[in-house]
Amino acid sequence: MKRIAVPLAVIAASTVIALLAFELLLRAIGYSAPVWREPHPQLGWSLRPGVEGWNTGENRAYVKINDAGWRDRPHAVEKPAGVYRVAVLGDSYSEAMHVALEDTYWSRLEGFLRDCLSRPVEVLNFSAAGYGTAQQYVALQSVALRYKPDLVLLQFTNGNDVRNNSRALEPEKERPFFTLQGDELRLDASFASDPQFLARQTAGSEVVRRLTDYSRTLQMVRTVSQAGLVSRAHATRSDEIEAGLDLAPLAPPATPQWQEAWRVTERLIEEVDTLARKNGAPLALMMVPYAIQVHPDPAVRESVRQKLGVEDLFYPERRLEAFGKARGIPVVALAPGMQKVSQAETRYLHGFDKSRPGLGHWNEQGHRVAAEITAQQLCNGLAKPRLSPPG
């Protein structure tokens, strides 16, 4: 027994030393992959309150989640007197972990609207990566309305929100879905009783998340273990269309599943509008383009259009602008304006130096241009009558 005990002790000690050395190495090179998310019984997932650290995906940016569980500054629930509040409902483009908080479009929008309205403005961000319109509706209903917004800005991503809203099309099922019965939406929250989902809500799972907050080694193990799942769920469809986005929304829906997905999406937008109006906060819809829609080179855009076999690259804009006009919902279609800026400045608005330029999420310039266009349209006629405070 003694002969065995000594080697085992040596092996154990060597393993501990190696793990400590690896941990120090990861810290020295700046590796960081905090556990940003946790399961949520209504939304499917949410950001973890108080977590902070470096996000090192497409770009390196320091991120801090506020105590309410959103990527934003702290905000009191009670609205200060005289303040105009905007509630942003969005996905990864609004979560915006790829840029500093002050560079996000919604942070910049606060200053633009302050100048426009000549009064204090707070823009509150209720967004998380992967959210579709269904989750954004639930977030408005369950959280955002408590903050008494004066305007709701619903961020819509052309490339994946329609699929996100369809149980048939969306591979990530641990989220609320809505189905249509006639013209009525019916909530399907069956994910909340799934055994795998419930397992991630246990005290043991939370202990693991908390331990991972302090260990770069555990963070790397978790990242590597999830890499295969992410790559399969969000495979690139085309060299010109970024991973995680669909080609189908660039053309009229060709299958019953996509037709139904569009119907559900538009009904959800209507429900967001109805709920917001009932609570004194009109809705504006802001459409996030595909990167190819705003590529600075028109020859590249035309080549991709021909390769995809579509009439043009603006079907989602035409469809939702007509939808919004028919229902009195202002639509901020960013693609035309962003395309004009990127072409004039010969500048990519998507992607970062460390990732593939021109693909991925907005960089700092993309957020700046999105904020400028959104503010201009909200302040100069598109939604100006609706921007006035109720009463």
C-alpha positions in Angstrom: 0.0 0.0 0.0 2.8 2.4 0.8 4.4 1.8 -2.6 1.2 2.8 -4.3 0.4 5.7 -2.0 3.6 7.6 -2.8 3.2 7.6 -6.6 -0.5 8.5 -6.3 0.3 11.4 -4.1 3.0 12.6 -6.5 0.5 12.2 -9.4 -2.1 14.2 -7.5 0.3 16.9 -6.6 1.6 17.1 -10.2 -2.0 17.3 -11.5 -2.8 20.2 -9.1 0.4 22.0 -10.1 -0.4 21.5 -13.8 -4.0 22.8 -13.4 -2.8 25.8 -11.4 -0.2 26.6 -14.1 -2.8 26.2 -16.8 -5.1 28.5 -14.9 -2.4 31.1 -14.5 -1.5 30.8 -18.2 -5.1 31.4 -19.3 -5.4 34.4 -17.0 -2.0 35.8 -18.3 -3.2 35.6 -22.0 -6.5 37.2 -21.1 -8.7 34.2 -21.7 -12.2 34.8 -20.4 -15.5 33.0 -21.0 -17.9 33.7 -18.1 -21.2 31.9 -17.8 -23.4 34.7 -19.0 -26.7 32.8 -19.0 -29.0 30.8 -16.8 -32.3 29.0 -17.3 -35.4 31.1 -17.0 -38.9 29.5 -16.5 -40.7 32.1 -18.7 -38.0 33.2 -21.2 -36.1 30.0 -21.6 -32.8 31.7 -20.6 -31.7 35.1 -19.2 -28.5 36.8 -18.3 -27.1 36.2 -14.9 -27.3 39.3 -12.6 -24.0 40.8 -11.6 -21.8 38.7 -13.8 -19.0 40.6 -15.4 -15.8 39.9 -17.4 -14.3 40.0 -20.8 -16.3 38.8 -23.7 -13.8 37.4 -26.3 -15.9 36.0 -29.1 -16.0 38.1 -32.3 -14.3 41.0 -30.4 -12.9 41.7 -27.0 -15.1 43.9 -24.8 -15.7 44.2 -21.1 -19.3 43.3 -20.2 -21.2 43.8 -16.9 -24.7 42.5 -16.3 -26.8 44.7 -14.1 -28.5 43.5 -11.0 -31.8 43.1 -12.9 -30.1 40.6 -15.3 -29.6 42.7 -18.4 -26.6 44.1 -20.3 -27.2 47.7 -19.3 -26.6 50.3 -16.6 -28.6 50.0 -13.4 -32.0 51.6 -13.6 -34.6 52.2 -10.8 -37.9 50.6 -11.5 -39.7 53.9 -10.6 -39.3 56.3 -13.4 -37.9 59.7 -12.4 -40.2 62.7 -12.9 -39.8 64.3 -16.3 -37.8 61.4 -17.8 -38.7 59.9 -21.2 -38.1 56.1 -21.2 -37.5 53.8 -24.1 -37.6 50.1 -23.6 -35.5 48.1 -26.1 -36.5 44.5 -26.8 -33.9 42.6 -28.8 -31.4 39.8 -29.4 -27.6 39.6 -29.7 -27.5 42.8 -31.7 -29.0 44.7 -28.7 -27.3 42.6 -26.1 -24.2 43.8 -28.0 -21.5 42.0 -26.0 -19.0 42.6 -28.9 -18.6 46.3 -28.1 -18.3 48.6 -25.1 -21.5 49.6 -23.5 -21.1 53.3 -24.5 -20.7 52.2 -28.1 -24.0 50.3 -28.3 -26.6 51.8 -30.6 -29.1 52.0 -27.7 -26.6 53.9 -25.5 -25.9 56.3 -28.3 -29.6 56.6 -29.0 -30.2 58.0 -25.6 -28.2 61.2 -26.4 -29.8 61.6 -29.8 -33.3 61.4 -28.4 -32.4 63.7 -25.5 -31.5 66.4 -28.1 -34.6 65.6 -30.1 -37.0 65.8 -27.2 -35.2 68.4 -25.2 -35.7 66.5 -22.0 -34.0 63.7 -20.0 -34.1 60.3 -21.7 -33.4 56.8 -20.4 -33.0 53.9 -22.9 -33.4 50.6 -21.0 -32.1 47.4 -22.7 -34.2 44.2 -22.2 -32.4 42.0 -24.7 -30.5 38.7 -24.8 -28.7 36.8 -27.5 -31.0 34.3 -29.3 -34.3 35.9 -28.3 -37.0 35.9 -30.9 -40.1 38.0 -31.0 -41.9 35.5 -28.7 -39.4 36.0 -26.0 -39.3 39.7 -26.5 -43.1 39.8 -26.1 -42.8 37.8 -22.9 -40.0 40.1 -21.6 -42.2 43.2 -22.3 -45.1 41.6 -20.5 -43.3 40.2 -17.5 -40.5 42.8 -16.9 -40.1 45.8 -19.2 -43.6 47.3 -18.5 -42.8 47.6 -14.8 -40.4 50.4 -15.8 -43.2 52.5 -17.4 -41.6 53.1 -20.8 -42.9 55.9 -23.0 -41.8 54.1 -26.2 -41.1 50.4 -27.0 -38.4 49.8 -29.6 -38.7 46.2 -30.9 -35.5 45.1 -32.6 -36.0 42.6 -35.4 -33.2 40.6 -37.0 -34.0 39.8 -40.6 -31.9 36.6 -40.7 -33.2 34.6 -37.8 -36.2 36.1 -35.9 -38.8 34.4 -38.2 -37.2 31.0 -37.6 -36.8 31.8 -33.8 -40.6 32.2 -33.6 -41.4 28.8 -35.2 -41.3 25.5 -33.2 -41.1 23.6 -36.4 -38.0 25.6 -37.7 -36.1 26.5 -34.6 -33.6 23.9 -33.4 -33.2 25.5 -29.9 -36.5 24.3 -28.3 -35.9 25.5 -24.8 -37.9 28.7 -25.2 -41.5 29.8 -25.3 -43.3 29.5 -28.6 -46.7 30.8 -29.8 -48.9 29.0 -32.2 -51.9 30.2 -34.1 -55.4 28.9 -33.6 -57.4 30.8 -36.1 -56.1 34.3 -35.6 -55.4 33.8 -31.9 -52.0 33.2 -30.4 -51.6 30.4 -27.9 -48.6 30.2 -25.7 -46.6 26.9 -25.7 -44.4 26.9 -22.6 -43.9 23.2 -22.5 -40.1 23.6 -22.4 -40.3 24.6 -18.7 -41.3 21.1 -17.7 -38.6 19.3 -19.8 -36.4 17.2 -17.6 -33.2 18.6 -19.1 -34.3 22.1 -18.6 -35.3 21.4 -15.0 -31.9 19.8 -14.4 -30.2 23.1 -15.3 -32.3 24.9 -12.7 -31.1 22.8 -9.7 -29.0 24.1 -6.9 -26.1 21.9 -8.1 -26.2 23.4 -11.6 -26.0 26.9 -10.0 -23.0 25.9 -7.9 -21.2 24.8 -11.0 -22.0 28.1 -12.7 -20.7 30.0 -9.7 -17.5 27.9 -9.6 -17.0 28.5 -13.3 -17.2 32.3 -12.6 -13.8 32.0 -10.8 -12.0 29.4 -12.9 -10.7 30.1 -16.4 -9.9 26.4 -16.8 -13.6 25.4 -16.1 -14.6 28.2 -18.5 -12.4 26.7 -21.3 -13.7 23.2 -20.6 -17.3 24.4 -20.8 -16.6 26.4 -24.0 -14.9 23.4 -25.8 -17.7 21.0 -24.7 -20.3 23.4 -26.2 -18.5 24.2 -29.4 -19.8 21.2 -31.3 -23.4 21.8 -30.3 -23.2 25.5 -31.4 -21.5 24.7 -34.7 -24.2 22.2 -35.6 -27.1 24.4 -34.5 -25.8 27.5 -36.3 -24.0 26.1 -39.4 -23.1 28.6 -42.1 -25.5 28.3 -45.1 -23.4 30.4 -47.5 -20.0 32.0 -47.7 -21.7 35.4 -47.9 -24.4 34.8 -45.2 -23.1 34.6 -41.6 -23.5 31.6 -39.4 -26.8 31.3 -37.6 -28.8 33.1 -40.2 -31.3 31.8 -42.7 -31.6 32.4 -46.5 -35.3 31.8 -46.6 -36.4 35.3 -45.3 -34.7 36.9 -48.4 -37.6 35.7 -50.6 -41.3 35.1 -50.2 -42.0 32.0 -48.0 -41.9 28.9 -50.2 -43.1 26.3 -47.8 -46.0 26.0 -45.4 -43.6 26.0 -42.4 -42.1 29.4 -43.5 -45.5 30.8 -44.3 -46.7 29.9 -40.8 -43.5 31.3 -39.3 -44.1 34.6 -40.9 -47.8 34.6 -39.8 -46.8 33.9 -36.2 -44.1 36.6 -36.3 -46.5 39.3 -37.6 -49.1 38.4 -35.1 -46.5 38.6 -32.3 -45.5 42.1 -33.5 -49.2 43.1 -33.4 -49.5 41.7 -29.9 -46.4 43.6 -28.8 -47.9 46.8 -30.3 -51.3 46.2 -28.6 -49.7 45.5 -25.2 -47.4 48.5 -25.4 -50.2 50.8 -26.5 -52.5 49.6 -23.6 -49.7 50.7 -21.3 -49.2 54.1 -22.8 -46.1 53.2 -24.8 -46.3 53.2 -28.6 -44.2 50.7 -30.6 -41.5 51.3 -33.2 -40.0 48.3 -35.1 -36.3 48.5 -35.9 -35.1 46.0 -38.6 -31.5 44.7 -38.4 -30.2 43.8 -41.9 -28.1 40.9 -43.1 -24.4 41.9 -43.5 -24.6 41.3 -47.2 -27.5 43.9 -47.5 -25.1 46.6 -46.3 -21.8 45.4 -47.9 -19.9 48.4 -49.2 -19.2 46.9 -52.6 -22.3 46.8 -54.9 -20.7 44.2 -57.2 -20.5 41.8 -54.2 -24.1 42.5 -53.3 -25.2 41.8 -56.9 -23.1 38.7 -57.2 -24.7 37.3 -54.0 -28.2 38.2 -55.2 -27.7 36.3 -58.4 -26.2 33.3 -56.6 -29.1 33.2 -54.2 -31.6 33.6 -57.0 -33.7 36.3 -55.3 -35.3 39.4 -56.8 -33.3 41.6 -54.6 -32.0 41.6 -51.0 -34.8 43.6 -49.4 -37.8 41.3 -49.2 -38.0 41.5 -45.3 -38.0 45.3 -45.4 -40.7 45.5 -48.1 -42.9 43.0 -46.2 -42.6 44.5 -42.8 -42.8 48.1 -44.0 -46.1 47.2 -45.7 -47.2 45.4 -42.6 -46.4 48.3 -40.3 -48.0 50.9 -42.6 -51.2 48.9 -42.6 -51.3 48.7 -38.8 -49.9 52.1 -37.9 -46.6 50.7 -36.6 -43.5 52.8 -37.5 -40.8 50.6 -39.1 -37.2 51.7 -39.0 -35.7 49.7 -41.9 -31.9 50.2 -41.4 -30.7 48.4 -44.5 -31.0 51.2 -47.1 -29.4 53.8 -45.0 -26.6 51.6 -43.7 -25.9 50.4 -47.2 -25.5 54.0 -48.3 -23.1 54.9 -45.5 -21.0 51.7 -45.9 -20.7 52.3 -49.7 -19.9 56.0 -49.3 -17.3 55.4 -46.6 -16.1 52.0 -48.1 -16.4 50.6 -44.6 -17.7 47.4 -43.2 -20.4 47.9 -40.5 -20.4 44.2 -39.5 -17.5 42.2 -38.2 -14.2 43.0 -36.4 -10.5 42.8 -37.2 -10.0 39.5 -35.3 -13.0 37.9 -37.1 -14.0 37.9 -40.7 -14.5 41.5 -41.8 -18.0 42.2 -43.2 -19.7 39.2 -41.4 -21.1 38.9 -37.9 -22.5 41.5 -35.6 -22.2 45.2 -35.8 -18.9 46.8 -35.0 -18.6 50.2 -33.3 -19.3 51.9 -36.7 -22.3 49.7 -37.3 -23.8 50.7 -33.9 -23.1 54.4 -34.6 -24.8 54.3 -38.0 -27.8 52.3 -36.6 -28.3 54.8 -33.8 -28.1 57.8 -36.2 -30.6 56.3 -38.6 -33.0 55.2 -35.9 -32.9 58.6 -34.1 -33.4 60.5 -37.3 -36.4 58.4 -38.3 -37.9 58.5 -34.8 -37.4 62.3 -34.5 -38.1 63.5 -38.0 -41.5 62.4 -38.9 -41.7 58.6 -38.9 -42.8 58.3 -35.3 -42.8 61.9 -34.1 -46.5 62.1 -33.3 -46.1 58.9 -31.3 -43.1 60.1 -29.4 -45.0 62.6 -27.4 -45.6 61.5 -23.9 -49.1 60.1 -23.2 -51.7 62.4 -21.8 
